[in-house]
Amino acid sequence: MKIARLAVLGVALAAGGAAAWLASGPGPVEPTPGPQQVSTDEVLVAVKDLPLGSLLADTDITWQPWPKDAVSKGMIRKLDGGNPIEEVKGSVNRGNIFEGEPIRREKLVKGPNSGFLSAILPTGYRAVAINIDAQGGTTAGGFILPNDRVDVIRTYRDQDQSKVSGMDVYTSETILSNVRVLAIGQNVQEKNGERVVTGANATLELDPKQAEIIVLAQRIGQLSLTLRSMVDANRTEQVGHDDREGITVVRYGVAARAMAK
């Protein structure tokens, strides 16, 4: 009998302890830390895609929060003061700017007397137009587009070799290497990803010495453009003028091979 009473007492004590624990509830819960606040600046960005040569309007740009750690030199910040939107409005865009991309002053040119082509030319360079075959015969079949890199080949009649051989001898040589095409005809960029129509001239970006070379070469021969691969567009090489090759000339139905010395 005594053992039974002790058992009942033990069960009662255990039940009471459990009830007391449940009544007290769980202990205090540590608050979950929220996301860390990122410090931001407001920078000027493009509202939409702005292709090369766009004339900026105030509706093309807006202020957008930007992480302070990611703000780089050249971005236009609201904290810098002034009225940047008014300052850049009416500027010509020297390169493609995509939606949401920060506006940089070095990509813009503004001036009452500055034309578009002069705006996209780097300092110290010249824009020189050369005549080309409107059907693409001298421009890789018409597949050369603005901003492509090309070599310029001159083909001309070698008078000395023609006198020696008694027939017309034509020679070709690369006179300029790895130059940028600014425009084909009046087109300065692709239209919606499609190939532009080949024009009757190509405008090249040249330094002053190259401009002199190509203007003279155009007077004494025919110029052709050869398209460079994107992979080696930044590679430079010395252009030689002594590696000329003669060609086969057919005269009065007789074919002959003449080599230039």
C-alpha positions as a Python dict, from the first residue, in 0.01 Angstrom:
ca = {
    (1, 'M'): (0, 0, 0),
    (2, 'K'): (282, 232, 87),
    (3, 'I'): (455, 167, -248),
    (4, 'A'): (134, 245, -439),
    (5, 'R'): (96, 581, -264),
    (6, 'L'): (456, 675, -345),
    (7, 'A'): (399, 588, -711),
    (8, 'V'): (87, 803, -729),
    (9, 'L'): (274, 1090, -560),
    (10, 'G'): (559, 1062, -811),
    (11, 'V'): (321, 1074, -1106),
    (12, 'A'): (145, 1379, -957),
    (13, 'L'): (473, 1562, -905),
    (14, 'A'): (583, 1487, -1264),
    (15, 'A'): (251, 1608, -1406),
    (16, 'G'): (270, 1925, -1197),
    (17, 'G'): (622, 1997, -1316),
    (18, 'A'): (520, 1949, -1679),
    (19, 'A'): (218, 2178, -1632),
    (20, 'A'): (435, 2445, -1475),
    (21, 'W'): (687, 2426, -1765),
    (22, 'L'): (412, 2453, -2026),
    (23, 'A'): (255, 2747, -1843),
    (24, 'S'): (583, 2935, -1835),
    (25, 'G'): (617, 2912, -2222),
    (26, 'P'): (940, 2923, -2425),
    (27, 'G'): (1220, 3155, -2328),
    (28, 'P'): (1282, 3490, -2500),
    (29, 'V'): (1352, 3458, -2874),
    (30, 'E'): (1650, 3649, -3015),
    (31, 'P'): (1536, 3889, -3289),
    (32, 'T'): (1650, 3792, -3643),
    (33, 'P'): (1880, 4058, -3783),
    (34, 'G'): (1733, 4230, -4089),
    (35, 'P'): (1916, 4287, -4416),
    (36, 'Q'): (2215, 4515, -4386),
    (37, 'Q'): (2142, 4866, -4506),
    (38, 'V'): (2350, 4958, -4815),
    (39, 'S'): (2467, 5315, -4843),
    (40, 'T'): (2374, 5462, -5182),
    (41, 'D'): (2424, 5767, -5400),
    (42, 'E'): (2194, 5883, -5678),
    (43, 'V'): (2360, 5871, -6021),
    (44, 'L'): (2237, 5969, -6365),
    (45, 'V'): (2142, 5668, -6581),
    (46, 'A'): (1982, 5606, -6919),
    (47, 'V'): (1607, 5543, -6921),
    (48, 'K'): (1633, 5349, -7249),
    (49, 'D'): (1894, 5226, -7496),
    (50, 'L'): (2078, 5523, -7648),
    (51, 'P'): (2259, 5426, -7969),
    (52, 'L'): (2569, 5595, -8100),
    (53, 'G'): (2499, 5952, -8212),
    (54, 'S'): (2184, 6003, -8004),
    (55, 'L'): (2092, 6359, -7909),
    (56, 'L'): (2010, 6339, -7538),
    (57, 'A'): (1679, 6476, -7412),
    (58, 'D'): (1585, 6519, -7046),
    (59, 'T'): (1338, 6230, -7086),
    (60, 'D'): (1623, 5994, -7181),
    (61, 'I'): (1793, 6013, -6840),
    (62, 'T'): (1693, 5989, -6474),
    (63, 'W'): (1837, 5960, -6122),
    (64, 'Q'): (1876, 5612, -5978),
    (65, 'P'): (2011, 5488, -5642),
    (66, 'W'): (2355, 5332, -5682),
    (67, 'P'): (2568, 5158, -5415),
    (68, 'K'): (2834, 5403, -5294),
    (69, 'D'): (3100, 5134, -5314),
    (70, 'A'): (3021, 5086, -5684),
    (71, 'V'): (3023, 5454, -5782),
    (72, 'S'): (3327, 5513, -6001),
    (73, 'K'): (3497, 5821, -6135),
    (74, 'G'): (3311, 5965, -6430),
    (75, 'M'): (2960, 5886, -6305),
    (76, 'I'): (2738, 6190, -6258),
    (77, 'R'): (2617, 6208, -5897),
    (78, 'K'): (2327, 6414, -5765),
    (79, 'L'): (2532, 6505, -5458),
    (80, 'D'): (2780, 6689, -5679),
    (81, 'G'): (2528, 6971, -5708),
    (82, 'G'): (2435, 7191, -5999),
    (83, 'N'): (2180, 7082, -6258),
    (84, 'P'): (2345, 6789, -6442),
    (85, 'I'): (2032, 6698, -6640),
    (86, 'E'): (2025, 7043, -6798),
    (87, 'E'): (2401, 7029, -6853),
    (88, 'V'): (2397, 6702, -7050),
    (89, 'K'): (2069, 6767, -7233),
    (90, 'G'): (2139, 6823, -7601),
    (91, 'S'): (2472, 6639, -7592),
    (92, 'V'): (2573, 6392, -7864),
    (93, 'N'): (2641, 6039, -7747),
    (94, 'R'): (2984, 5914, -7862),
    (95, 'G'): (2906, 5547, -7796),
    (96, 'N'): (2619, 5308, -7727),
    (97, 'I'): (2463, 5344, -7380),
    (98, 'F'): (2221, 5078, -7261),
    (99, 'E'): (1912, 5109, -7044),
    (100, 'G'): (2008, 5151, -6678),
    (101, 'E'): (2375, 5224, -6758),
    (102, 'P'): (2527, 5527, -6581),
    (103, 'I'): (2587, 5833, -6798),
    (104, 'R'): (2954, 5937, -6821),
    (105, 'R'): (3068, 6281, -6931),
    (106, 'E'): (3352, 6138, -7140),
    (107, 'K'): (3093, 5966, -7363),
    (108, 'L'): (2917, 6294, -7438),
    (109, 'V'): (3006, 6591, -7655),
    (110, 'K'): (2814, 6915, -7647),
    (111, 'G'): (2874, 7229, -7847),
    (112, 'P'): (2685, 7454, -8086),
    (113, 'N'): (2938, 7401, -8365),
    (114, 'S'): (3024, 7033, -8315),
    (115, 'G'): (2894, 6794, -8580),
    (116, 'F'): (2827, 6428, -8514),
    (117, 'L'): (3132, 6287, -8690),
    (118, 'S'): (3369, 6528, -8517),
    (119, 'A'): (3204, 6432, -8189),
    (120, 'I'): (3285, 6062, -8220),
    (121, 'L'): (3642, 6114, -8343),
    (122, 'P'): (3912, 6054, -8079),
    (123, 'T'): (4153, 6339, -8009),
    (124, 'G'): (4424, 6368, -8274),
    (125, 'Y'): (4246, 6163, -8541),
    (126, 'R'): (4094, 6257, -8874),
    (127, 'A'): (3796, 6127, -9071),
    (128, 'V'): (3893, 6053, -9433),
    (129, 'A'): (3649, 5928, -9698),
    (130, 'I'): (3763, 5698, -9980),
    (131, 'N'): (3573, 5586, -10288),
    (132, 'I'): (3453, 5226, -10285),
    (133, 'D'): (3251, 5001, -10513),
    (134, 'A'): (2883, 5057, -10431),
    (135, 'Q'): (2820, 4684, -10488),
    (136, 'G'): (3074, 4583, -10224),
    (137, 'G'): (3344, 4466, -10464),
    (138, 'T'): (3614, 4652, -10270),
    (139, 'T'): (3467, 4605, -9921),
    (140, 'A'): (3458, 4229, -9857),
    (141, 'G'): (3135, 4186, -10052),
    (142, 'G'): (2961, 4462, -9859),
    (143, 'F'): (2994, 4290, -9521),
    (144, 'I'): (3212, 4563, -9370),
    (145, 'L'): (3016, 4766, -9116),
    (146, 'P'): (3084, 5081, -8916),
    (147, 'N'): (3324, 5016, -8623),
    (148, 'D'): (3484, 4720, -8801),
    (149, 'R'): (3864, 4713, -8829),
    (150, 'V'): (4016, 4684, -9175),
    (151, 'D'): (4340, 4686, -9374),
    (152, 'V'): (4367, 4911, -9680),
    (153, 'I'): (4514, 4764, -9998),
    (154, 'R'): (4618, 4973, -10297),
    (155, 'T'): (4615, 4824, -10649),
    (156, 'Y'): (4792, 5022, -10920),
    (157, 'R'): (4969, 4994, -11254),
    (158, 'D'): (5346, 4954, -11217),
    (159, 'Q'): (5476, 5175, -11495),
    (160, 'D'): (5838, 5055, -11475),
    (161, 'Q'): (5747, 4687, -11495),
    (162, 'S'): (5494, 4758, -11767),
    (163, 'K'): (5768, 4918, -11980),
    (164, 'V'): (6008, 4629, -11919),
    (165, 'S'): (5755, 4355, -11993),
    (166, 'G'): (5573, 4533, -12273),
    (167, 'M'): (5237, 4471, -12107),
    (168, 'D'): (5029, 4619, -11826),
    (169, 'V'): (5154, 4501, -11487),
    (170, 'Y'): (4939, 4571, -11183),
    (171, 'T'): (5066, 4551, -10828),
    (172, 'S'): (4894, 4543, -10490),
    (173, 'E'): (5026, 4636, -10148),
    (174, 'T'): (4888, 4692, -9799),
    (175, 'I'): (4937, 5058, -9716),
    (176, 'L'): (4744, 5082, -9387),
    (177, 'S'): (4669, 4818, -9127),
    (178, 'N'): (4407, 4787, -8854),
    (179, 'V'): (4213, 5110, -8902),
    (180, 'R'): (3856, 5171, -8785),
    (181, 'V'): (3565, 5226, -9022),
    (182, 'L'): (3357, 5520, -8904),
    (183, 'A'): (3086, 5502, -9169),
    (184, 'I'): (2980, 5328, -9487),
    (185, 'G'): (2805, 5583, -9706),
    (186, 'Q'): (2597, 5790, -9464),
    (187, 'N'): (2548, 5505, -9217),
    (188, 'V'): (2743, 5508, -8892),
    (189, 'Q'): (2591, 5200, -8728),
    (190, 'E'): (2385, 4889, -8783),
    (191, 'K'): (2010, 4935, -8796),
    (192, 'N'): (1830, 4702, -8552),
    (193, 'G'): (2107, 4446, -8589),
    (194, 'E'): (2077, 4433, -8967),
    (195, 'R'): (2356, 4501, -9216),
    (196, 'V'): (2358, 4857, -9342),
    (197, 'V'): (2333, 4931, -9714),
    (198, 'T'): (2671, 4973, -9879),
    (199, 'G'): (2737, 5329, -9993),
    (200, 'A'): (2970, 5475, -10251),
    (201, 'N'): (3235, 5571, -9997),
    (202, 'A'): (3384, 5460, -9668),
    (203, 'T'): (3498, 5697, -9395),
    (204, 'L'): (3803, 5583, -9201),
    (205, 'E'): (3950, 5696, -8869),
    (206, 'L'): (4314, 5788, -8936),
    (207, 'D'): (4596, 5980, -8775),
    (208, 'P'): (4736, 6274, -8975),
    (209, 'K'): (5019, 6071, -9133),
    (210, 'Q'): (4783, 5794, -9239),
    (211, 'A'): (4548, 6055, -9386),
    (212, 'E'): (4829, 6186, -9608),
    (213, 'I'): (4918, 5834, -9723),
    (214, 'I'): (4565, 5738, -9818),
    (215, 'V'): (4480, 6065, -9996),
    (216, 'L'): (4788, 6025, -10216),
    (217, 'A'): (4728, 5652, -10272),
    (218, 'Q'): (4373, 5716, -10390),
    (219, 'R'): (4501, 5943, -10668),
    (220, 'I'): (4736, 5682, -10813),
    (221, 'G'): (4546, 5358, -10765),
    (222, 'Q'): (4234, 5177, -10653),
    (223, 'L'): (4177, 5118, -10282),
    (224, 'S'): (4016, 4809, -10132),
    (225, 'L'): (3928, 4725, -9772),
    (226, 'T'): (3990, 4383, -9619),
    (227, 'L'): (3796, 4294, -9307),
    (228, 'R'): (3993, 4192, -8997),
    (229, 'S'): (3878, 3932, -8746),
    (230, 'M'): (3743, 4062, -8415),
    (231, 'V'): (3998, 3838, -8240),
    (232, 'D'): (4303, 4014, -8383),
    (233, 'A'): (4150, 4360, -8423),
    (234, 'N'): (4378, 4494, -8150),
    (235, 'R'): (4695, 4338, -8291),
    (236, 'T'): (4936, 4567, -8469),
    (237, 'E'): (5197, 4477, -8726),
    (238, 'Q'): (5442, 4660, -8943),
    (239, 'V'): (5310, 4722, -9291),
    (240, 'G'): (5574, 4655, -9550),
    (241, 'H'): (5590, 4810, -9893),
    (242, 'D'): (5846, 4574, -10049),
    (243, 'D'): (5641, 4255, -10060),
    (244, 'R'): (5454, 4341, -10377),
    (245, 'E'): (5345, 4071, -10617),
    (246, 'G'): (5277, 4094, -10987),
    (247, 'I'): (4973, 3949, -11155),
    (248, 'T'): (4885, 3775, -11478),
    (249, 'V'): (4783, 4019, -11748),
    (250, 'V'): (4590, 3923, -12060),
    (251, 'R'): (4662, 4145, -12357),
    (252, 'Y'): (4530, 4085, -12706),
    (253, 'G'): (4426, 3736, -12596),
    (254, 'V'): (4778, 3641, -12476),
    (255, 'A'): (4827, 3569, -12102),
    (256, 'A'): (5158, 3644, -11935),
    (257, 'R'): (5287, 3646, -11578),
    (258, 'A'): (5484, 3951, -11465),
    (259, 'M'): (5647, 3989, -11127),
    (260, 'A'): (5719, 4325, -10965),
    (261, 'K'): (6070, 4372, -10832),
}
